[in-house]
Amino acid sequence: MRIAVSNGHLVCPGQRLDGPGNLYIADGRIVSAGARPDGFTADLEIALDGQYVCPGIVDLSVHTREPGFEHKATIASETAAAVRSGVTSMVCPPDTRPVTDTPAVVELIHQRRQRLDKTRIYPLGALTKGLDGQQLTEAAALKRAGCVGLSNVDKPIVDTEVLRRAFEYAAGFDLPVFIHPEDHYLKNQGVMHEGKISTRLGLPGIPETAETIAISRSLLLIEQTGVTAHFCRLSCARSVELIAMAKQQGLPVTADVGICYLYLTELNVDGFNSQCRLWPPLRADRDRLALLEGLMSGVIDAVCSDHQPHDEDAKAVPFSRAEPGASTLEVLAPLAFNLVATRGFKLEQVVRSLCTRPASIIGIAAGTLAEGAPADLFIFDDNRQWTVAAEQLASAGKNTPFDDWEMNGKVTHTIVGGKPAYQDN
C-alpha cells in the first residue's frame, strides 16, 4: 500500500525534523520525508493542515493481561486501545499467567498478536522462574524467542546473591534488565506514600527510602556486573538524583516515568480515591516537580503509560484492598504533548521521550521517520479538545484517574507497518 501524508508538521528528533513537510510510504516503509519520489502514486492521501506527524509511540509498559487475566483485558482490547493512542510498539511485562518465563509463553503472545495485526508487542521475559526470586530463567532461550529484556516486575529478589547472578547472566546475553526498585521490607504493608496524607487517612505508608535504597543496591551491582539496566517508574526526587549520579559515573542505566506521576500526587488519594491507588505510589508535589525536571534535563529517558487495566471489582473496594494500577493508554499522548504548553518542554523533547529513546532502550528499529524505516507513525491534532469518559475507552480497563479530564489534543491517525490501523472519525 502507498500512502502520502501532505501538509503535516513532521517531528523526528533523530532526523532533526521539526517543521512543515510531507511523508511518503510504500511497501510498509518510509520512502521519503520531504519531496515526492518520482512516479509516486498514492493509494491513500491524507491531507493535513499542520497537524503533527510523529514516529509511533514505543510504550515501555503495557499490561495486556493476556494470557491468564482475560477478565481484566485481552491482547485484542488493549491493542485496539493502543492504536487509538498512537502506540505502535509496546513492551509487555512478564507477570502473566503462566508467567512469561519460557519460549512457549512468548510464542503464544506473538501468535495472538499476529492474528490481530495491530500494535507490535515486545515481551519482557521473567528474570526468575515463576517470578519467585530464586531460580534464574533461561535468558538465551527467552532472547531467541523475542524477549527484549528481563524483569521480575513487582516480585522482589530478596537474596542479593541471586540478584547479582541474575545481572551477570543477563549481561552475558546482552539483555537489559528492567528494574522496579522497591525494598520489600520497607514497603511492608504500605498502600500509599508515607506522609501527612497517609497519616490523616489512617493508611499504612510506603516511605520513599523503599525506592531509593533499592536503587542504590541495584546500582552497586550494576557497577560490579556491567549489566545494562533500565529503572522503571521512578517516583521520588531523590531517585532522580541517584540516576543522575549513576549516569555521570558512566553506568549503563536508563530510566522512565509513568504519565500519572507527572500530573498526580498523594493529594489525589484524598477521599480514598481507589483510582489513584498506584504502584509505586503517588508521592508529594516536590517529587512530581523533580520528575518533570528530570525528564526535561534528560536524566529520565522516557515516558510510558504504565497501563494496567482492571475489572470493575478490583477498584470497587476500600482503598487498601484495591488493586494498584490505572488505565492510561488513551491519555498518554495528549498528556505528554500538553507538557509543551504547560511546562515549557520542547516538542522534540516530548517526541524523544515517547518514541526515540524507548526504541533505543529496547533496541528496535522504531521511533524514527528516517527513509527506509518501518512506517510506524501517528498524527496528532493539538487543536482537538475532548473529555475523557471512562466508559468510552477502547481499553477493557475503565479504571482511569483522568475520568472527566479535559484533554487538549488527540491522535487522529495511526499507521503500523505502512497500513492504516486507526482513523478518528
Protein Blocks (a to p, Z undefined) as FASTA:
>chain_A
ZZddehiacddfklopacddddddeehiafbgcdacehiacfbdcddehiacddddddfb
dcehiahilmmocfklmmmmmmmnopabdcddfkbcdddfbfklmmmmmmmmmmnopadd
dddddfbghhlopaccdfklmmmnopabdcehjaccfblmlmmmmmmmmmmnopacdddd
ddfklnmmafbdcdfklmmnopacddfklmmmmmmmmmmmmmmnopacddehiabfklmm
mmmmmmmnopacdddddfklmmbcfklmgopiaklmccdddddfklmmmmmmmmmnomam
bdcfkiacddfklmmccfklpccdddfklmmmmmmmmmmmmnopafklmmmmmmmmmmmm
nopaehiabehiacddddddfkbccdddfklpmbfblcdfkgoiacedddfbdceehiaf
bdcZZ
